Amino acid sequence: MGSKSLLHNYLQIFIISVFILLIPFALGFLDFGVNPFISAVILILIGLVSMLLHGLVEMVVFFSRLEDMELNWNLVKQVAAYVDWGRALKFYLLSALAITIGLVLLLVPGIYIAIPLSILSFVLVDFPDDHNLFEKCFEISTGYRLRIFGFTLALVFIQFLFKTLLDSIFGPGTAQGNILDHALSLLLAPISVNYFTNLYLEATGRLA
């Protein structure tokens, strides 16, 4: 198995990402009322749904590469049926909690935790019976963490510049700016998924 271009199956991944992530994106524009507690709870739930669905996109691309299968909606349904979503939710929640606590206490621990856990979606489906997934993430990411950090930093920088430009044109927090900001995230999604898929396959010795 060889490494693929970051634009490999770009259109297919983009279309799948658009449809899968459309629900949490649309919910993000709803007005949840004046009660800040209810709004906060719903926004957290939207974040969890987004996390699970983004993980599904990564898992589908990983299966497509690993099994040399065509990237289509049948594969999406197969992967969705294969994944233990209760288990996935538990580990996604724990990872989000660990990263958040690390960032709140001190920035560096949060980043240190977030870097290896960026491959969690792949580890979830690659080791369906393993209960030490965080340990697996740290183990597999050894030797690749600087690359993960550099790539993620580049994406964040691009999105920050674009967000700054949108705020200067439309003003902060406008619907137009939010839509265009989300559009950029969707355009970058296939590149990000391909990068992390290549990296994970290389780290697990599957690339020639």
C-alpha positions in Angstrom: 0.0 0.0 0.0 1.4 3.4 -1.0 1.0 6.9 0.3 -1.8 8.9 -1.4 -1.9 12.5 -2.4 -3.6 14.9 0.0 -6.2 15.5 -2.8 -6.9 11.7 -3.2 -10.7 11.2 -3.5 -11.1 14.9 -2.7 -14.5 15.3 -4.2 -15.9 12.2 -2.6 -14.6 13.1 0.8 -15.9 16.6 0.4 -19.4 15.5 -0.5 -19.6 12.9 2.3 -18.3 15.6 4.8 -20.9 18.1 3.6 -23.8 15.7 4.0 -22.6 14.1 7.3 -21.7 17.4 9.0 -24.8 19.3 7.7 -26.9 18.5 10.7 -24.6 19.8 13.5 -23.8 22.8 11.3 -27.4 23.7 10.8 -28.2 23.3 14.5 -25.4 25.7 15.3 -27.4 28.5 13.7 -30.6 27.9 15.8 -31.5 30.3 18.5 -31.8 28.3 21.7 -33.4 31.1 23.8 -32.1 33.3 26.5 -31.4 30.6 29.1 -27.6 30.4 29.0 -27.5 27.0 30.7 -29.8 25.4 28.2 -27.9 27.0 25.3 -24.6 25.7 26.8 -25.9 22.2 27.2 -27.3 22.1 23.6 -24.0 23.5 22.2 -22.1 20.8 24.0 -24.4 18.2 22.5 -23.9 19.7 19.1 -20.1 19.5 19.7 -20.3 15.8 20.6 -22.4 15.0 17.5 -19.9 16.9 15.4 -17.1 15.0 16.9 -18.7 11.6 16.3 -19.7 12.5 12.7 -16.2 13.9 11.9 -14.8 10.7 13.3 -17.1 8.7 11.0 -15.6 10.5 8.0 -12.1 9.6 9.1 -13.1 6.0 9.7 -14.7 5.7 6.3 -11.6 7.0 4.5 -9.4 4.7 6.6 -11.5 1.6 5.7 -11.5 2.7 2.0 -7.7 2.8 2.0 -7.1 -0.2 4.2 -9.4 -2.5 2.3 -9.0 -0.9 -1.1 -12.7 -0.2 -1.3 -14.6 2.4 -3.3 -15.4 5.5 -1.3 -19.2 5.7 -1.5 -22.4 5.7 0.6 -22.5 1.9 0.9 -19.1 2.1 2.6 -20.4 4.8 4.9 -23.3 2.6 5.9 -21.0 -0.4 6.4 -18.6 1.5 8.6 -21.5 3.2 10.6 -22.9 -0.3 11.3 -19.5 -1.7 12.2 -18.5 0.9 14.8 -19.5 0.5 18.4 -20.8 4.0 18.9 -21.3 3.7 22.6 -17.6 2.8 23.0 -16.7 5.6 20.5 -18.7 8.2 22.4 -17.0 7.2 25.7 -13.5 7.6 24.3 -14.4 10.8 22.5 -15.8 12.3 25.7 -12.8 11.2 27.7 -10.4 12.7 25.1 -12.3 16.0 25.0 -12.4 16.2 28.8 -8.6 15.4 29.0 -7.7 18.0 26.4 -10.0 20.6 27.9 -8.6 20.2 31.4 -5.1 20.3 30.0 -5.8 23.5 28.1 -7.5 25.1 31.1 -4.8 24.2 33.6 -1.9 25.0 31.3 -1.8 25.3 27.5 1.2 22.9 26.9 -0.4 19.8 28.6 -3.5 20.3 26.6 -1.5 20.4 23.3 0.6 17.4 24.5 -2.6 15.4 25.0 -4.4 16.6 21.9 -1.6 15.7 19.5 -1.6 11.8 19.9 -5.4 11.8 20.4 -5.8 13.3 16.9 -5.5 9.7 15.6 -8.2 8.4 18.0 -10.8 7.7 15.2 -8.4 5.4 13.4 -7.4 3.6 16.6 -11.1 3.1 17.5 -11.8 1.0 14.4 -8.4 -0.5 14.1 -8.5 -2.0 17.6 -12.2 -2.7 18.2 -11.6 -4.9 21.2 -8.8 -2.9 22.9 -9.7 -0.9 26.0 -6.4 1.0 26.3 -7.0 3.2 23.3 -5.3 6.3 24.7 -2.2 4.3 25.4 -2.4 3.0 21.8 -2.7 6.6 20.5 0.4 7.7 22.4 2.3 4.6 21.3 1.5 4.8 17.6 2.1 8.5 17.4 5.6 8.2 18.8 7.9 9.8 16.2 5.1 11.5 14.4 3.9 14.1 16.9 6.0 16.9 15.5 4.5 16.3 12.1 1.0 16.2 13.6 1.6 19.4 15.5 3.1 21.2 12.4 0.3 20.2 10.1 -2.4 21.1 12.7 -0.7 24.4 13.3 -0.7 25.2 9.6 -4.5 24.5 9.3 -5.2 26.6 12.4 -3.2 29.5 11.0 -5.0 29.3 7.7 -8.4 29.3 9.3 -7.4 32.1 11.7 -6.3 34.3 8.8 -9.5 33.5 6.9 -11.6 34.2 10.0 -9.8 37.5 10.6 -10.5 38.5 7.0 -14.2 37.5 7.3 -14.6 39.5 10.5 -13.1 42.6 8.8 -15.5 42.3 5.9 -18.8 41.2 7.6 -18.1 42.0 11.3 -17.5 39.4 14.0 -20.1 36.7 14.6 -22.2 37.3 11.5 -24.1 34.5 9.7 -22.3 35.2 6.4 -18.9 35.0 8.1 -19.9 31.8 10.0 -21.1 30.1 6.8 -18.0 31.0 4.8 -15.8 30.0 7.8 -17.5 26.6 7.9 -17.2 26.3 4.1 -13.4 26.7 4.4 -13.4 23.9 7.1 -15.2 21.6 4.7 -12.8 22.5 1.8 -9.8 21.7 4.1 -11.4 18.5 5.5 -10.4 16.1 2.7 -6.8 17.3 2.9 -6.7 16.8 6.6 -8.3 13.4 6.5 -5.9 12.2 3.8 -2.9 13.6 5.7 -3.9 11.8 9.0 -4.8 8.6 7.1 -1.4 8.5 5.4 0.3 9.2 8.7 -1.6 6.5 10.6 -1.0 3.9 7.9 2.7 4.8 7.9 2.9 4.7 11.7 1.4 1.3 11.8 3.7 -0.1 9.1 1.1 -0.4 6.3 2.7 1.9 3.7 5.3 0.5 1.4 
